Amino acid sequence: MTTIAASPGISQTASALRRLYFTRFAFAIVWALVTIATATEIGPLTVVLFVLYPLFDVGAAIYDLRSSRTTGSPALLYVNIAVSLITAVGVGVACASGIPAVLRVWGAWAIVAGLVQLIVGVTRRKMGGQWPMIISGGISVLAGGSFIAAASADNPSLTNAAGYAIPGAIFFLIAAFRLGRSAKGN
């Protein structure tokens, strides 16, 4: 087996992304469990939780942006920041209209954020550890479509939208472990 040393920029970025992915895993799991347990209807806690998730995504994208300056164009991270900020506001407003409105906003966000995640993963695949991000982005696009479709169901529920964070969390965890070699410079 041949080992190729990664450039210092890639190694530093991989290390930072690894920390970010572990953090995103932990946040998403806790968020999903709390949200699934409490989001049977739209109440103040549900509103806070559904606004908090895209705001956390903004923070993660900002950290990613600062950590990965040497590894490519940041344009898609800026798109992700803007879309997640708009989503946080949109979800807050949609909560006043009911579960179908929340599902439509959440679904649109899942589609756009998933496309961004997929494309960023593809552009970073030489770094290693990005296949889970590519797969997760594709699943997010499909999940977003299902949330929009579920908004038209007879008895729409926020449970699936909350549960959507669990597979994403698992993919972040897998990607964090896979980035270990790149983070060590191998």
C-alpha positions in Angstrom: 0.0 0.0 0.0 1.3 3.4 -0.9 0.8 6.4 1.3 0.7 9.9 -0.2 1.3 12.9 2.0 -1.4 15.4 1.8 -0.6 19.1 1.4 -0.6 21.1 4.7 -3.7 23.0 3.5 -5.7 19.9 2.8 -4.5 18.3 6.1 -5.5 21.4 8.1 -8.9 21.6 6.3 -9.6 17.9 6.8 -8.8 18.3 10.5 -11.1 21.3 10.8 -13.9 19.5 8.8 -13.5 16.4 11.0 -14.1 18.5 14.1 -17.1 20.2 12.4 -18.6 16.8 11.3 -18.3 15.4 14.8 -20.0 18.5 16.2 -22.7 18.3 13.5 -23.3 14.6 14.3 -23.8 15.4 18.0 -26.1 18.4 17.4 -28.2 16.6 14.8 -28.8 13.5 17.0 -29.8 15.6 20.1 -31.9 17.9 18.0 -33.7 15.0 16.3 -34.4 13.2 19.5 -35.8 16.3 21.3 -37.8 17.4 18.2 -39.3 13.9 17.6 -40.3 13.8 21.2 -41.9 17.2 21.3 -43.1 18.2 17.8 -46.5 16.5 17.7 -48.0 20.0 17.1 -46.6 23.5 16.5 -45.9 25.1 19.9 -43.2 27.5 21.0 -40.6 24.8 21.5 -41.3 23.3 18.1 -40.9 26.8 16.5 -37.6 27.3 18.3 -36.3 23.9 17.3 -37.2 24.2 13.7 -35.7 27.7 13.5 -32.6 26.6 15.4 -31.6 23.8 13.0 -31.0 26.0 9.9 -29.3 28.6 12.1 -26.9 25.9 13.3 -26.4 25.1 9.6 -25.4 28.8 9.1 -22.9 28.6 11.9 -21.5 25.3 10.5 -21.2 26.8 7.0 -19.3 29.9 8.4 -16.9 27.6 10.3 -16.5 25.5 7.1 -15.9 28.7 5.1 -13.2 29.9 7.5 -11.6 26.5 7.7 -11.5 25.6 4.0 -10.3 28.8 2.3 -7.3 27.1 0.8 -9.2 24.2 -0.8 -11.5 25.8 -3.3 -14.2 28.4 -4.1 -16.4 29.4 -1.2 -19.3 30.4 -3.4 -21.5 27.4 -2.5 -20.9 27.9 1.2 -22.1 31.5 0.8 -25.2 30.1 -1.0 -25.8 27.7 1.9 -25.5 30.5 4.4 -28.0 32.6 2.6 -30.5 29.8 2.0 -30.3 28.6 5.6 -30.8 32.1 6.9 -33.9 32.5 4.6 -35.1 29.1 5.8 -34.8 30.1 9.5 -37.0 33.1 8.8 -39.3 31.2 6.5 -39.9 28.3 9.0 -40.6 30.9 11.7 -43.2 32.5 9.5 -44.6 29.2 8.3 -45.2 28.0 11.8 -48.0 30.5 12.0 -49.7 28.8 9.0 -49.5 25.3 10.2 -47.6 22.0 9.6 -48.1 21.9 5.8 -46.4 25.3 5.4 -43.5 24.2 7.6 -43.1 21.0 5.6 -43.0 23.0 2.4 -40.3 25.4 3.6 -38.4 22.5 5.3 -38.6 20.5 2.1 -37.4 23.3 -0.2 -34.5 23.9 2.2 -33.6 20.2 2.2 -33.5 20.2 -1.6 -31.3 23.2 -2.0 -29.0 22.4 1.0 -28.8 18.8 -0.3 -27.7 20.0 -3.7 -25.1 22.3 -2.2 -23.8 19.5 0.1 -23.6 17.1 -2.9 -21.7 19.6 -5.1 -19.3 20.6 -2.3 -18.7 17.0 -1.6 -17.9 16.3 -5.2 -15.5 19.2 -5.4 -13.7 18.0 -2.2 -13.5 14.3 -3.0 -9.8 14.4 -3.5 -9.5 15.4 0.1 -11.0 12.1 1.1 -14.0 11.3 3.3 -16.5 13.0 1.1 -18.5 10.1 -0.3 -20.8 10.1 2.8 -21.4 13.9 2.2 -22.2 13.2 -1.5 -24.6 10.4 -0.6 -26.2 12.5 2.2 -26.7 15.4 -0.2 -28.5 13.2 -2.6 -30.7 11.7 0.1 -31.5 15.3 1.3 -32.8 16.2 -2.1 -35.1 13.2 -2.1 -36.2 13.8 1.4 -37.0 17.4 0.6 -39.3 16.3 -2.2 -41.0 13.9 0.2 -41.6 16.6 2.8 -43.2 18.8 0.1 -45.4 15.9 -1.0 -46.3 15.1 2.7 -47.5 18.6 3.2 -50.5 17.7 1.0 -51.3 14.5 3.0 -54.6 14.3 5.0 -52.8 14.4 8.3 -49.3 15.9 7.8 -46.7 15.4 10.6 -43.4 17.0 11.5 -42.0 13.7 12.8 -40.4 12.7 9.5 -38.9 16.2 9.1 -37.4 15.9 12.5 -36.2 12.3 11.8 -34.5 13.6 8.7 -31.6 14.8 10.8 -30.7 11.2 12.0 -29.4 9.8 8.7 -27.6 13.1 8.0 -26.0 12.8 11.5 -24.8 9.3 10.7 -23.3 10.4 7.4 -21.5 13.3 9.2 -20.1 10.7 11.7 -18.9 8.4 8.9 -17.3 11.3 7.0 -15.6 12.5 10.2 -14.0 9.1 10.6 -13.1 8.8 7.0 -11.4 12.2 7.1 -9.0 10.9 9.8 -6.3 9.9 7.3 -6.4 13.2 5.5 -6.3 15.1 8.8 -3.1 13.3 9.8 -1.5 14.2 6.4 -1.8 10.7 4.9 
